[in-house]
Amino acid sequence: MTREQLALRLKNACREVIAAEEELTEIDSRFGDADHGLTMTKIAHAIEGAVDGADGTLQELLDDAAMAVMSLNGGSAVPLWNTWLDGMQEGAPEAEETDIAGIQAIFAQALEEINDMSGAKVGDKTMMDALIPASEAIAAYDGASEDELFEAAAAAAAQGAENSKNFVSKFGRAKSYGTRTIGTPDAGAMSMACFFRGLARK
């Protein structure tokens, strides 16, 4: 995967998130602050702007994206996404392209970084319900196709977001609603699934 190819996938991911703003806001309005759609749109625009026309190495590209998100004001999603992207750049090579193993290293390091910060697991009804399965799908992929790798990740993220409907919220404002949150997917998991769906486009 070249720098240009990664940049295109990231831009496609951002466009998926931006297109879902209204849906994300509606979901978040049920038990949250109704600001997740707006916050994620800000994050997506920041990432898109950072990678659009970027040059340098894969690491520099991802570092630019992380720095762009870090500068935003917003809800809890901002530091989480900054941490995840920063983990990506830590795992990325100082080169303009990488192979499947390199992609896996990028997402493995990113998951490690956000795990340290978040503390949330699958079943806690957070963005991690989509991110952890997607990251595990990337780690488990044993083929040679970038397309297949990202398609597997997107499918896992989508299923994880769907599964979040079955859980009780354990973090954030939604936690106070207890079992009433069952039946509604987590907005953070949904936005992460959107992002991975876009990553699967090229």
Summary of the structure (lengths in Angstrom):
residues: 202
radius of gyration: 15.7
end to end distance: 11.0
largest distance: 48.4
contacts: 735
relative contact order: 0.16
helix: 73%
strand: 1%
